Amino acid sequence: MLILDNINYKIDSKEIIKNINYTFEEGKIYILTGPNGGGKTSLGKAIVGLYPTDNGKITFNNVDITHTSISDRAKMGISYAFQIPINFKGLAVKDILSLSCKSEDPKILNSLLSKVGLCGKEYLERELDGRLSGGEIKRIEIASVLAKKNTNFYIFDEPEAGIDLWSFKELISIFKELKKENKTIIIVSHQEKILELSDYILVINKGTIEKSGPSKDILPTLISNEKENNCEGCLKKELS
Amino acid sequence: MLDNTMNLLKKLYGDTNYNDAAINIRENCLSCKRQSSENVIITDMEDKSGINILIKSSAKGEKVFIPALISKSNVDDVVRNDFFIEPGAEVTIQAGCAVHTDGESKSTHNGIHRFFIGENAKVTYYEKHLGEGSNAKRIISPVTEITMEKGSSFLMDSIQLEGVTFTERTTKAIVKENAKFDVNERILTTGTQQAISKFDVEVIGNNASVNIVSRSVAKDNSKQTLESKITGSSSCHGHSECDAILEGKGMAIAIPALIANHPEASLVHEAAIGRISKQQIEKLQTLGLDEKEAENYIVKGFLK
């Protein structure tokens, strides 16, 4: 269980996250959705420790992690898949996967890549130097997060961005599988098919939780809003 | 061979078996072991101090080792190696210079390596520089000159990780038709070390290519300079890339020059110098490394 108790985050004087209170329970899928720039990614980064909160408290499995480092949070079982994956000159796909799963066994590394629809033979030796396509590097980013064995709390930031239809279906299967394993999953997304997977939806806007509740209650309101407004930040159906 | 020299040899090549390979070991300015093989003949130069290495066309996957080892201070060594690679030969050459100095006096190793690469021959050339010991100055300044005939290929993989006080490496190449010249260079400097690397490559044959990739890390107060000049005098491709990571007060200078003397010459240069990006460190932190471990992992991979 992860509890956010009145957390705030500012850049200079601008409030990015304002007084957020929420409890994420084990084995549930939570979607953070809402308009661009609303604070979804910032909230995910605050949970994983990438953004230091200015005040408030974050508790993970009864441990206060408010001032815990990124790496210690990772060791405690919190994992984060970046919205924009990072390139590394000199590091190969196998290096980042090995680092994450603490194994250099090619069979294990191959199986991690096959989970995201990539062939180990073709990709393990490839360098993460910017020559991989957006979709390929996104899938490798997800594989690097799935590789971490002790993870029980996942945050995926727009995991569907840039990936093809076939991979998208694989992605849905991955989330269902993690849920079966009683993992907690937060997904930042606007994608209708992903929203449909969720147990709870949080609409983040202007740094606050504008609306939250069980998916069955929130999703219909989002769909009706989309029909009325047809605005930016609403549901994407192109992959459905 | 001295025990110190044996240790240096091991540090250069690990537990390599030299039984079937051609080898010439130079220890403190003198040749101390020489062995030719069926397809690689090593002989003394006639007019000056140095060796000629003839690699016959029949050489396929042959290995040649030519280490220069200095295990004491106050040595000023000049090594001359001329490689004559016959058409169609395929060979891997492992050069390397290891300098271990104790005491205060400096030791200098200057190598002059000339390669005459015949048509369609393939050469892989590894050059490793290693310095260790007390604070005495260790200076290594190699000059490499390569002439590549039609359809030949030359891959130069050079690495120098710490320990060398000052180095000025000069590499010149003439690349003819359909030939392929590739360089992978990695340099790590620390303390007040300085490393200068100069490339001057002229492509004179159509459909030939040059690719120079230099990756370096300058830590502490060290300084590095890369001068990379590619002249395209034919219909050819040339690419040079300089990536440098800075730590502490380390400095890096990239001075590229691309000269297109032919309308079909296509030449590109890329350079990126700076500290390790925060995002790279953060990604590895999310996988459980602390900040220092993440930096070390990134540097190790970068110089791999």
HADDOCK unambig.tbl for C-alpha pairs under 7 A between the chains (distance, minus, plus):
assign (segid A and resid 70 and name CA) (segid B and resid 285 and name CA) 5.81 0.50 0.50
assign (segid A and resid 70 and name CA) (segid B and resid 286 and name CA) 5.96 0.50 0.50
assign (segid A and resid 71 and name CA) (segid B and resid 285 and name CA) 4.66 0.50 0.50
assign (segid A and resid 71 and name CA) (segid B and resid 286 and name CA) 5.62 0.50 0.50
assign (segid A and resid 71 and name CA) (segid B and resid 287 and name CA) 6.79 0.50 0.50
assign (segid A and resid 71 and name CA) (segid B and resid 288 and name CA) 4.28 0.50 0.50
assign (segid A and resid 71 and name CA) (segid B and resid 289 and name CA) 5.52 0.50 0.50
assign (segid A and resid 71 and name CA) (segid B and resid 290 and name CA) 5.53 0.50 0.50
assign (segid A and resid 72 and name CA) (segid B and resid 288 and name CA) 6.58 0.50 0.50
assign (segid A and resid 74 and name CA) (segid B and resid 286 and name CA) 5.40 0.50 0.50
assign (segid A and resid 74 and name CA) (segid B and resid 287 and name CA) 6.02 0.50 0.50
assign (segid A and resid 74 and name CA) (segid B and resid 288 and name CA) 5.13 0.50 0.50
assign (segid A and resid 75 and name CA) (segid B and resid 288 and name CA) 5.51 0.50 0.50
assign (segid A and resid 79 and name CA) (segid B and resid 286 and name CA) 6.40 0.50 0.50
assign (segid A and resid 80 and name CA) (segid B and resid 286 and name CA) 6.62 0.50 0.50
assign (segid A and resid 86 and name CA) (segid B and resid 279 and name CA) 6.76 0.50 0.50
assign (segid A and resid 86 and name CA) (segid B and resid 280 and name CA) 6.22 0.50 0.50
assign (segid A and resid 89 and name CA) (segid B and resid 302 and name CA) 5.91 0.50 0.50
assign (segid A and resid 90 and name CA) (segid B and resid 301 and name CA) 4.84 0.50 0.50
assign (segid A and resid 90 and name CA) (segid B and resid 302 and name CA) 4.19 0.50 0.50
assign (segid A and resid 90 and name CA) (segid B and resid 303 and name CA) 6.92 0.50 0.50
assign (segid A and resid 90 and name CA) (segid B and resid 304 and name CA) 6.65 0.50 0.50
assign (segid A and resid 91 and name CA) (segid B and resid 301 and name CA) 5.17 0.50 0.50
assign (segid A and resid 91 and name CA) (segid B and resid 302 and name CA) 6.75 0.50 0.50
assign (segid A and resid 100 and name CA) (segid B and resid 287 and name CA) 5.62 0.50 0.50
